[in-house]
Amino acid sequence: MKSVALRTKIITGIITGGMLLSSVSLAFATGIKSTKTDVKTPSKIEVKQPKADALKASEQVQRDAQRQKNLDAKLAKLVTDKTITQDQSDKIKAAIATQEAANKVEKEKTKTMTKAERKSYIDSNKTTHISALKALVDAGTITQAQADKVGSFGAIGGPGKHGKDMKGGVKLESILKLGVSSNIITQSESDKVLSYEKTKTTDNKIKTNVYKDLVDNNILTQAKVDALKANEKGQMDTQRQAKMETKLAKLVTDKTITQDQSDKIKAAIVTQEAANKVEMEKTKTMTAAERKSYMESKKGTHISALKALVNAGTITQAQADKVGHGANNHMAGIKIK
């Protein structure tokens, strides 16, 4: 009996000791784990941000280099053509470099401003800003004709913000030049528009209707903006007609289509364009919901000009494919001579 009792005590002691050791081990492990969690692991955003910033900086350097290269090439050609002298070329480069430095200073100023403060600051500087080329013209260093040949460049040599494409691919600078030559706006108003566009920051430039913006900020009147829009439409139509006529002429020369087929393609697309204008007028007075419903109802009934010609046996599907699937869009506004 004594030996049984002794064995029982020994076993109980072993079990108890084992439990205590397990408790200590668990507590020790927990302590180690909690220590590890105290160390902050950099988030993915924190790790990626420096790389993103470096990438942006690298892209900007590449853009600047390309713009400078474009400007240098353009000025060199103008010197070779005797449009400007080498001295004038050097002064244009110097003026643009100076303007770029000034622009960077202005950009730094607006970085810490709120959106409202930035807008107020830009508005207050609208009438004081003069582009590098305009300053050179005012100083008598170059003529306005020479400035027009150089064209609108950003301060580091590439196309400026005002050189961006408007809808349809027509550049604002081209629209303004046509506006001046058509006596819709004055040269002074054109310069004012370009100067205003140049002061725009990324914040107020994104998703902005350029024409509406010019009216809202009293840069141009609504009447002048409407006239510029009409001129822009005319330019787009002229470009589209020239492109399509060139394409059709080449297809005739290559014997892909006949001259008669070319004439019929033009006529069919002109007819369709007229029908499209009627449809557009119909939808102008509709609400958004009515317009959507009307467009949905027309989906299955519309047949493109080229498809109609294929169905009529005037041209083959292969010929229609050569003319191009987007021919209807490119020939909006085309006229038959």
C-alpha positions as CSV (number, residue, x, y, z in Angstrom):
1,M,0.0,0.0,0.0
2,K,2.8,2.4,0.9
3,S,4.5,1.7,-2.5
4,V,1.2,2.5,-4.3
5,A,0.8,5.7,-2.4
6,L,4.4,6.7,-3.2
7,R,3.9,6.0,-6.9
8,T,0.8,8.1,-6.9
9,K,2.7,11.0,-5.3
10,I,5.5,10.7,-7.8
11,I,3.2,10.7,-10.8
12,T,1.2,13.6,-9.4
13,G,4.4,15.5,-8.9
14,I,5.6,14.9,-12.5
15,I,2.2,16.0,-14.0
16,T,2.1,19.1,-11.8
17,G,5.7,20.0,-12.8
18,G,5.0,19.4,-16.5
19,M,2.0,21.7,-16.3
20,L,4.1,24.4,-14.6
21,L,6.8,24.1,-17.3
22,S,4.2,24.4,-20.0
23,S,2.8,27.5,-18.4
24,V,6.2,29.1,-18.3
25,S,6.9,28.1,-21.9
26,L,3.6,29.6,-23.1
27,A,4.1,32.8,-21.2
28,F,7.7,33.1,-22.6
29,A,6.5,32.5,-26.1
30,T,3.7,35.0,-25.7
31,G,6.2,37.5,-24.5
32,I,8.4,37.0,-27.5
33,K,5.4,37.3,-29.9
34,S,4.2,40.6,-28.3
35,T,7.7,42.0,-28.7
36,K,7.7,41.3,-32.4
37,T,4.4,43.0,-32.9
38,D,5.8,46.2,-31.4
39,V,8.1,46.5,-34.5
40,K,6.3,48.6,-37.1
41,T,6.3,47.0,-40.6
42,P,6.3,49.5,-43.4
43,S,3.0,49.5,-45.3
44,K,2.9,48.7,-49.0
45,I,2.0,52.4,-49.7
46,E,5.0,53.7,-47.7
47,V,7.3,51.4,-49.6
48,K,5.8,52.2,-53.0
49,Q,5.5,56.0,-52.6
50,P,9.2,56.8,-53.0
51,K,9.3,54.6,-56.1
52,A,6.2,56.4,-57.5
53,D,7.8,59.8,-56.8
54,A,11.0,58.8,-58.4
55,L,9.1,57.5,-61.5
56,K,7.2,60.7,-61.8
57,A,10.4,62.7,-61.6
58,S,12.0,60.5,-64.2
59,E,9.1,60.9,-66.6
60,Q,9.1,64.7,-66.1
61,V,12.9,64.8,-67.0
62,Q,12.2,62.8,-70.1
63,R,9.3,65.0,-71.2
64,D,11.4,68.1,-70.5
65,A,14.3,66.7,-72.6
66,Q,12.0,65.8,-75.5
67,R,10.4,69.3,-75.4
68,Q,13.7,71.0,-75.4
69,K,14.8,68.8,-78.3
70,N,11.7,69.7,-80.3
71,L,12.2,73.4,-79.6
72,D,15.9,73.3,-80.6
73,A,15.0,71.5,-83.8
74,K,12.2,74.0,-84.7
75,L,14.4,77.0,-84.0
76,A,17.3,75.6,-86.0
77,K,15.0,75.1,-89.0
78,L,13.7,78.6,-88.7
79,V,17.2,79.9,-88.6
80,T,18.1,77.8,-91.7
81,D,15.0,79.1,-93.5
82,K,16.1,82.7,-92.5
83,T,12.7,83.2,-90.8
84,I,14.7,84.3,-87.6
85,T,18.4,85.0,-87.0
86,Q,20.6,82.9,-84.7
87,D,20.7,85.8,-82.3
88,Q,16.8,85.8,-82.1
89,S,16.9,82.0,-81.7
90,D,19.2,82.4,-78.7
91,K,17.0,85.1,-77.2
92,I,13.9,83.0,-77.6
93,K,15.6,80.1,-75.8
94,A,16.7,82.4,-73.0
95,A,13.3,83.9,-72.6
96,I,11.6,80.5,-72.4
97,A,14.1,79.3,-69.9
98,T,13.5,82.4,-67.7
99,Q,9.8,81.9,-68.0
100,E,10.1,78.2,-67.0
101,A,12.1,79.2,-63.8
102,A,9.4,81.8,-63.0
103,N,6.6,79.2,-63.5
104,K,8.3,76.8,-61.1
105,V,8.4,79.5,-58.5
106,E,4.7,80.2,-59.0
107,K,3.9,76.5,-58.8
108,E,5.7,76.2,-55.5
109,K,3.7,79.1,-54.1
110,T,0.4,77.4,-54.9
111,K,1.3,74.0,-53.5
112,T,0.4,74.8,-49.9
113,M,-2.7,76.8,-50.8
114,T,-6.3,75.5,-50.5
115,K,-8.3,75.2,-53.7
116,A,-10.1,78.4,-53.0
117,E,-6.9,80.3,-52.3
118,R,-5.3,78.9,-55.4
119,K,-8.2,80.0,-57.6
120,S,-8.1,83.5,-56.0
121,Y,-4.4,83.7,-56.6
122,I,-4.6,82.6,-60.2
123,D,-7.5,85.0,-60.9
124,S,-5.5,87.9,-59.5
125,N,-2.6,87.1,-61.8
126,K,-4.6,86.6,-65.0
127,T,-4.0,90.0,-66.5
128,T,-0.4,90.3,-65.4
129,H,1.0,87.2,-67.1
130,I,2.7,87.7,-70.4
131,S,4.1,84.8,-72.4
132,A,7.8,84.6,-73.3
133,L,7.1,85.1,-77.0
134,K,4.7,88.0,-76.4
135,A,7.3,89.7,-74.2
136,L,9.8,89.4,-77.0
137,V,7.3,90.9,-79.5
138,D,6.5,93.8,-77.2
139,A,10.3,94.4,-76.7
140,G,10.8,94.5,-80.5
141,T,13.2,91.5,-80.4
142,I,11.0,89.5,-82.8
143,T,7.9,90.3,-84.9
144,Q,4.4,88.9,-84.3
145,A,4.8,87.0,-87.6
146,Q,8.0,85.4,-86.3
147,A,6.4,84.5,-83.0
148,D,3.6,82.8,-84.9
149,K,6.1,80.8,-86.8
150,V,7.8,79.7,-83.6
151,G,4.4,78.7,-82.3
152,S,3.1,78.2,-78.8
153,F,5.6,76.3,-76.6
154,G,5.6,75.5,-72.9
155,A,8.3,77.3,-70.9
156,I,10.7,74.4,-71.4
157,G,10.2,74.1,-75.1
158,G,7.4,71.6,-75.7
159,P,3.8,72.4,-76.8
160,G,2.2,74.5,-74.0
161,K,-1.0,73.6,-72.3
162,H,-2.8,75.8,-74.8
163,G,-1.4,73.6,-77.5
164,K,-3.5,70.6,-76.4
165,D,-6.1,69.1,-78.6
166,M,-9.7,70.3,-78.3
167,K,-12.4,67.7,-79.0
168,G,-12.1,66.5,-82.6
169,G,-8.4,67.0,-82.7
170,V,-8.2,70.8,-83.4
171,K,-5.7,72.7,-81.3
172,L,-6.8,75.7,-79.3
173,E,-4.0,77.7,-80.8
174,S,-5.2,77.0,-84.3
175,I,-8.8,77.9,-83.4
176,L,-7.6,81.2,-82.0
177,K,-5.4,82.0,-85.0
178,L,-8.4,81.4,-87.3
179,G,-10.5,83.5,-85.0
180,V,-8.1,86.4,-85.3
181,S,-7.8,86.1,-89.1
182,S,-11.6,85.9,-89.3
183,N,-12.0,89.0,-87.1
184,I,-14.0,87.1,-84.5
185,I,-11.5,88.0,-81.8
186,T,-8.5,90.4,-81.6
187,Q,-4.9,89.3,-81.2
188,S,-5.0,90.8,-77.7
189,E,-7.9,88.5,-76.8
190,S,-6.1,85.5,-78.3
191,D,-3.1,86.3,-76.2
192,K,-5.3,86.7,-73.1
193,V,-6.8,83.3,-73.7
194,L,-3.4,81.6,-74.1
195,S,-2.1,83.3,-71.0
196,Y,-5.1,82.2,-69.0
197,E,-4.8,78.6,-70.2
198,K,-1.1,78.6,-69.2
199,T,-1.9,79.7,-65.6
200,K,-4.2,76.7,-65.1
201,T,-3.1,74.2,-62.5
202,T,-3.8,70.5,-62.8
203,D,-6.6,70.8,-60.2
204,N,-8.7,73.2,-62.1
205,K,-7.8,71.9,-65.6
206,I,-9.1,68.4,-65.3
207,K,-12.5,67.8,-66.8
208,T,-12.9,71.4,-67.6
209,N,-15.0,72.6,-70.6
210,V,-12.5,75.1,-72.1
211,Y,-15.1,77.3,-73.8
212,K,-17.4,77.4,-70.8
213,D,-14.4,78.2,-68.6
214,L,-13.5,81.2,-70.8
215,V,-17.0,82.6,-70.5
216,D,-17.3,82.0,-66.8
217,N,-14.0,83.8,-66.1
218,N,-14.8,86.7,-68.4
219,I,-12.0,86.0,-70.8
220,L,-14.3,85.9,-73.8
221,T,-18.0,86.7,-74.3
222,Q,-20.5,83.9,-75.1
223,A,-21.1,85.3,-78.6
224,K,-17.4,85.1,-79.4
225,V,-17.1,81.6,-77.9
226,D,-20.0,80.5,-80.1
227,A,-18.3,81.9,-83.2
228,L,-15.1,80.2,-82.3
229,K,-17.0,76.9,-81.9
230,A,-18.5,77.3,-85.3
231,N,-15.0,77.9,-86.7
232,E,-13.7,74.9,-84.9
233,K,-16.5,72.8,-86.5
234,G,-15.5,74.2,-89.9
235,Q,-11.9,73.2,-89.3
236,M,-12.8,69.7,-88.3
237,D,-15.1,69.2,-91.3
238,T,-12.3,70.4,-93.6
239,Q,-9.8,68.0,-92.0
240,R,-12.2,65.1,-92.3
241,Q,-13.1,65.9,-95.9
242,A,-9.4,66.1,-96.9
243,K,-8.6,62.8,-95.1
244,M,-11.5,60.9,-96.7
245,E,-11.0,62.4,-100.2
246,T,-7.3,61.4,-100.0
247,K,-8.2,57.9,-98.9
248,L,-10.9,57.4,-101.6
249,A,-8.5,58.8,-104.3
250,K,-5.9,56.3,-103.3
251,L,-8.4,53.5,-103.5
252,V,-9.4,54.6,-107.0
253,T,-5.7,54.8,-108.0
254,D,-5.1,51.3,-106.6
255,K,-8.1,50.1,-108.5
256,T,-9.7,48.9,-105.2
257,I,-12.8,50.9,-106.1
258,T,-13.9,52.8,-109.2
259,Q,-14.4,56.6,-109.5
260,D,-18.1,56.0,-109.7
261,Q,-18.1,54.0,-106.5
262,S,-16.0,56.7,-104.8
263,D,-18.6,59.3,-105.8
264,K,-21.5,57.1,-104.5
265,I,-19.7,56.5,-101.2
266,K,-19.4,60.3,-100.7
267,A,-23.0,60.9,-101.7
268,A,-24.3,58.2,-99.3
269,I,-22.3,59.5,-96.4
270,V,-23.4,63.1,-97.0
271,T,-27.0,61.9,-97.0
272,Q,-26.4,60.1,-93.8
273,E,-24.8,63.1,-92.2
274,A,-27.9,65.2,-93.0
275,A,-30.1,62.6,-91.5
276,N,-27.9,62.5,-88.4
277,K,-28.3,66.3,-88.0
278,V,-32.0,66.0,-88.1
279,E,-31.9,63.3,-85.4
280,M,-29.6,65.5,-83.3
281,E,-32.0,68.4,-83.5
282,K,-34.8,66.1,-82.3
283,T,-33.0,65.1,-79.2
284,K,-31.9,68.7,-78.2
285,T,-35.2,69.5,-76.4
286,M,-35.5,66.0,-74.8
287,T,-34.7,65.3,-71.2
288,A,-31.8,62.9,-70.4
289,A,-34.3,60.0,-69.8
290,E,-36.3,60.8,-73.0
291,R,-33.0,61.0,-75.0
292,K,-31.8,57.7,-73.6
293,S,-35.1,56.0,-74.4
294,Y,-35.2,57.4,-77.9
295,M,-31.6,56.3,-78.6
296,E,-32.4,52.8,-77.3
297,S,-35.4,52.5,-79.6
298,K,-33.2,53.4,-82.6
299,K,-30.5,50.9,-82.0
300,G,-31.7,48.1,-84.1
301,T,-32.9,50.3,-87.0
302,H,-29.7,52.2,-87.9
303,I,-27.8,51.1,-91.0
304,S,-24.5,52.8,-91.8
305,A,-23.9,54.4,-95.2
306,L,-21.3,51.8,-96.2
307,K,-23.5,48.9,-95.1
308,A,-26.4,50.3,-97.1
309,L,-24.1,50.4,-100.2
310,V,-23.0,46.8,-99.6
311,N,-26.7,45.7,-99.2
312,A,-27.6,47.5,-102.5
313,G,-24.7,45.8,-104.3
314,T,-23.0,49.1,-105.1
315,I,-19.8,48.0,-103.4
316,T,-18.6,44.7,-101.9
317,Q,-18.0,44.1,-98.2
318,A,-14.3,43.8,-99.0
319,Q,-14.4,47.3,-100.6
320,A,-16.3,48.7,-97.6
321,D,-13.6,47.3,-95.3
322,K,-10.9,49.0,-97.3
323,V,-12.8,52.3,-97.0
324,G,-12.8,51.8,-93.2
325,H,-15.3,51.0,-90.5
326,G,-15.0,54.5,-89.1
327,A,-15.7,56.2,-92.4
328,N,-19.0,57.7,-91.3
329,N,-17.4,59.4,-88.3
330,H,-14.5,60.7,-90.4
331,M,-16.8,62.1,-93.1
332,A,-19.1,64.1,-90.9
333,G,-19.4,67.4,-92.7
334,I,-18.0,66.2,-96.0
335,K,-19.3,68.0,-99.1
336,I,-19.7,66.8,-102.6
337,K,-17.8,69.0,-105.1
